[in-house]
Amino acid sequence: MIQLRFTTLVEAPLTVAFDVARSLGRPWPQPLREVESERPYRDVYQAAPRSGRPTLTHTRHFTATSAGTRVDEQVSWEPRLPGVLGVLLDRAVLRGRVVRAMQAHLDAYSAAAARRALEVVQVVGAALVDDRARVLVAQRGSGSLAGLWEFPGGKVEPGEADLSALVRECAEELGVQVRPESFLGEVPLDGVVAGGTPGASTMRLWWGRITGGELVAHEHTELRWLRADELEDLDWIAADRPLLPAVRALLTHL
Ligand SMILES: Nc1nc2c([nH]c(=O)n2[C@H]2C[C@H](O)[C@@H](COP(=O)(O)OP(=O)(O)OP(=O)(O)O)O2)c(=O)[nH]1
C-alpha cells in the first residue's frame, strides 16, 4: 500500500471548508464513490479498480483551529504490479503525478474556501472564567432560542476579526472588558443565521478573563457562574453541547 499525506490550513469555518471541498470534488480522473461522510468532520471516497488503474482511497479530516480549518488528507492505493517492483514503479511514477495533482487542487481549494467564507456570517462565543474556576453562562432572553443557555457572544461583522468581535460583544452584552486567552473549539449551528445559507455558520469559542468593567446582563435574562460539574444540567442551546467537554476540561485543569 502506498500512502501520501497532505495538510492544508484553510481560512474558513469547518462547514465552509467541508462544503467547498465536496463541491470541488477530487483531482482524479476515475469516478469516485462515497464510502463515508460525517459533515463537517470527515469523508472518505474510493475509486473503483479499472483495468490498468489502482484502487485509490482518499480520506479527509477537518479540524477546527484558532487560525481556521486544518484539512488532513490521505491518499492511498495498492501498487498496480505485485511485489517490490510494483511499489518502486508506483513510487517513481504515480506518486509524482498524485502529488502534483493534489498541490494544484489544494491551492484552488483553499482560495475558493477563503472566498466563500467571506459570504458566511460567523458567530463567536466567550467562555469567561473567574479565579474560582467557574465559567459565565447566559440565558437568552428573546427569539426562538429564548430561555436556553449559551455563551456570551454574537455575530462577527464584515471585515471584523473574530477576537475583535468577541471583545465588542462582551462589552455590549455584559458591560465588561475581556482578554481572550485561547481557542476552545467550533460547532456547526443549525438553521439560518442572519439570513444566510441554512447550516453554513458555525460558532467559534474562546476562553478568556474579565479584566475590567461591571458585569451586567444588558441583553440576557440571567447570568450564572458555573463550576465544571454544574455544566451538563443546564438547558443549553443544542448546538453548544459538543463544546462542554472542552470547557469542563479547562475548568478542571486551571
Ligand atoms: N452568542 C451565542 N450565540 C449562539 C450560541 N449558540 C448558538 O447556537 N448561537 C446562535 C444563536 C444565533 O443564531 C447566533 C448568534 O446570534 P446573536 O443574536 O447572539 O448575535 P448578535 O449578538 O450579533 O445579535 P444581533 O446583532 O442580531 O442582535 O448564534 C452561543 O452559545 N452564544
The ligand as an ORCA input file, in Angstrom:
! r2SCAN-3c Opt
* xyz 0 1
  N     -23.994     34.253     21.314
  C     -24.245     32.960     21.103
  N     -24.967     32.590     20.017
  C     -25.199     31.278     19.850
  C     -24.719     30.307     20.760
  N     -25.119     29.075     20.326
  C     -25.827     29.262     19.189
  O     -26.358     28.404     18.501
  N     -25.890     30.619     18.905
  C     -26.567     31.173     17.724
  C     -27.813     31.953     18.055
  C     -27.867     32.983     16.932
  O     -28.445     32.363     15.787
  C     -26.397     33.248     16.634
  C     -25.848     34.419     17.398
  O     -26.641     35.498     17.281
  P     -26.727     36.687     18.337
  O     -28.159     37.113     18.319
  O     -26.135     36.297     19.661
  O     -25.790     37.713     17.643
  P     -25.683     39.283     17.904
  O     -25.341     39.491     19.357
  O     -24.729     39.765     16.866
  O     -27.181     39.743     17.709
  P     -27.955     40.826     16.861
  O     -26.966     41.819     16.332
  O     -28.651     40.026     15.788
  O     -28.929     41.357     17.870
  O     -25.705     32.083     17.060
  C     -23.962     30.721     21.889
  O     -23.508     29.929     22.741
  N     -23.755     32.057     22.021
*
